[in-house]
Amino acid sequence: MTLLRTAPNGSALRCFVYARNPGAPGDPATSGTPWLLGVLPGDPPQLPHAVLPQGADPAEAAAEAVRRLTGRTPRPVTPPVPPLEAAGPGTAWWLRAPHKGPYESEYEYVMTLPGAPPAGPAWLDPALARLRAPHDEDMRLAAALGAVMDALLAGRITPDVIRAMTLGHSRRAVGRPRTVPLW
C-alpha cells in the first residue's frame, strides 16, 4: 500500500482520478478500457495525494489537489448505494480513522475529469497501473473501480460494482480496513 506522512495536527487524503480514454473506435488497444487512471509518475506509481491541514474540508482539499495537478475541475463520483454510516458531510468513498503511527491515509476520493486525460499525472489503464504496482492494494481497488466507472456514473448497482466496492472495505495491509463511507 502507498503510505503517506501526515502533517502535525493534519491528516492525509488520496485521490482516485479517472479521465475518459479518447481511443479510436475499433482500436483493440483501447477497446474495453474507456477510462484511464491518473497516477503520479514513479516506481511504483502512486495515486495523487496531499496533506490536509487541520480544519480544512477534505472534499474541497481533494478537488483542489486535482485542480492543481491537472488544471481542471474534477467531478466527485458518488456510489449508487446508501451510506452505511453517517460520519459527516463530504463525497469521500472511505474515511480511515487516524492511528498513532506517523503514516496514515485518512480520506480517499474517487473523481473523474471532463474530456481527454490532461497533462499532469501519468494516465494508465487501471489494470496496467495495478500490474506496475502489484503489491499496492490501492492500485487493486483503482483497477476494480476503473472497470465499473460507467456503471458508477450512471448510478447502476451491478454485481461488478458490488465486487469493486467490496475491495475497498476488505483491505488490511496497514491498520484497520476503510469502513466508514461518506457519500
C-alpha positions in Angstrom: 0.0 0.0 0.0 1.2 3.5 -0.7 1.8 5.2 2.6 1.6 9.0 3.2 3.0 11.0 6.0 0.5 13.3 7.7 1.3 16.8 8.9 1.3 17.5 12.7 -2.4 18.0 13.6 -3.3 17.3 10.0 -4.4 14.3 8.0 -3.8 12.9 4.6 -6.0 12.4 1.5 -5.6 10.3 -1.6 -7.5 10.8 -4.9 -8.5 8.1 -7.4 -8.8 10.3 -10.6 -10.1 8.9 -13.9 -10.4 10.5 -17.3 -12.1 9.3 -20.5 -9.8 7.5 -22.9 -10.5 9.0 -26.3 -9.1 5.9 -28.1 -10.0 5.4 -31.8 -13.3 3.4 -32.4 -12.5 -0.2 -33.0 -8.9 0.1 -31.8 -8.2 -3.2 -30.0 -5.6 -1.4 -27.8 -8.3 0.8 -26.2 -11.5 -1.2 -26.6 -12.9 -2.3 -23.2 -10.8 0.4 -21.4 -12.8 3.6 -21.7 -11.3 5.1 -18.5 -7.7 5.8 -17.6 -6.3 6.3 -14.1 -4.2 9.3 -13.2 -1.1 8.3 -11.1 2.0 10.2 -10.1 5.0 9.0 -12.1 7.4 6.8 -10.2 8.2 3.3 -9.5 5.8 2.1 -8.2 3.2 4.7 -9.4 1.2 6.5 -6.7 -2.2 7.9 -6.6 -2.4 11.7 -6.3 -2.3 12.7 -2.7 -2.0 15.7 -0.4 -1.7 16.7 3.3 -4.9 18.1 4.7 -4.4 21.0 7.2 -6.4 20.8 10.4 -9.8 22.3 9.9 -9.8 22.1 6.1 -12.7 20.5 4.3 -11.4 17.1 2.9 -13.7 17.1 -0.1 -12.6 20.6 -1.2 -9.0 19.9 -0.5 -9.1 16.7 -2.6 -10.7 18.7 -5.5 -8.2 21.4 -5.2 -5.3 18.9 -5.2 -6.6 17.5 -8.5 -7.2 21.0 -10.0 -3.5 22.0 -9.2 -2.3 18.8 -10.7 -4.4 18.8 -13.9 -5.7 22.3 -14.4 -9.3 21.0 -14.5 -12.1 20.8 -12.0 -12.9 17.1 -11.1 -16.3 15.6 -10.6 -16.8 13.6 -7.5 -18.2 10.1 -8.1 -21.0 9.1 -5.7 -21.6 5.3 -5.2 -25.1 4.1 -6.1 -25.8 2.8 -2.7 -27.0 4.5 0.5 -24.4 5.2 3.2 -23.7 2.6 5.8 -23.0 5.1 8.5 -23.3 8.9 8.6 -19.8 10.2 9.6 -20.2 13.8 8.3 -20.6 15.8 5.1 -18.5 15.1 2.0 -18.1 13.0 -1.0 -15.4 10.6 0.1 -15.7 6.9 -0.6 -13.8 5.8 2.5 -12.7 7.5 5.7 -9.9 5.9 7.6 -9.7 6.6 11.3 -6.3 8.0 12.3 -3.8 5.7 14.0 -0.9 6.5 16.3 1.8 5.9 13.7 3.4 8.7 11.6 2.0 7.3 8.3 -1.7 7.4 7.6 -4.2 7.9 4.8 -7.4 9.2 6.2 -9.6 10.3 3.3 -10.0 8.8 -0.1 -11.9 10.3 -3.0 -13.0 9.0 -6.4 -13.3 11.6 -9.1 -13.5 11.9 -12.9 -12.2 14.7 -15.1 -14.0 16.0 -18.2 -12.7 15.3 -21.6 -9.4 13.6 -22.6 -6.8 13.0 -20.0 -5.0 16.3 -19.3 -1.3 16.9 -18.6 -0.1 16.4 -15.0 -0.2 12.8 -13.8 0.7 9.7 -15.9 -2.5 8.2 -17.3 -2.7 4.4 -17.3 -5.2 1.8 -17.9 -6.3 0.9 -14.3 -5.3 -2.7 -14.8 -1.9 -1.7 -16.1 -1.4 0.6 -13.1 -2.1 -2.4 -10.9 0.4 -4.5 -12.8 3.1 -1.8 -12.3 2.4 -1.8 -8.5 1.4 -5.5 -7.9 1.5 -5.3 -4.1 -0.3 -2.0 -3.7 -3.9 -2.6 -2.6 -4.9 0.9 -3.6 -4.0 0.0 -7.2 -6.0 -3.1 -6.9 -9.0 -1.0 -5.9 -8.3 1.5 -8.6 -8.3 -1.2 -11.2 -11.6 -2.5 -10.0 -13.3 0.9 -9.8 -11.9 1.8 -13.3 -13.6 -1.3 -14.7 -17.0 -0.2 -13.5 -16.8 3.6 -13.8 -19.5 3.8 -16.4 -21.9 1.9 -14.1 -20.9 4.1 -11.1 -21.5 7.3 -13.0 -24.9 6.0 -14.2 -25.9 5.1 -10.7 -26.3 1.4 -11.5 -25.8 -1.3 -9.0 -24.4 -4.4 -10.8 -22.5 -7.4 -9.4 -19.3 -5.9 -10.7 -19.9 -2.6 -8.9 -20.6 -4.5 -5.7 -17.4 -6.5 -6.1 -15.4 -3.4 -6.8 -16.7 -1.5 -3.8 -16.2 -4.5 -1.6 -12.5 -4.4 -2.3 -12.4 -1.0 -0.5 -13.9 -2.4 2.6 -11.7 -5.5 3.0 -8.2 -4.3 2.6 -6.0 -4.8 5.6 -2.4 -4.1 4.5 -2.0 -1.3 7.1 -4.1 -1.0 10.2 -7.9 -1.3 10.0 -9.8 -1.5 6.7 -11.5 1.6 5.4 -15.0 1.0 6.6 -16.8 4.3 7.1 -18.1 5.6 3.8 -19.1 9.2 3.3 -21.3 9.8 0.3 
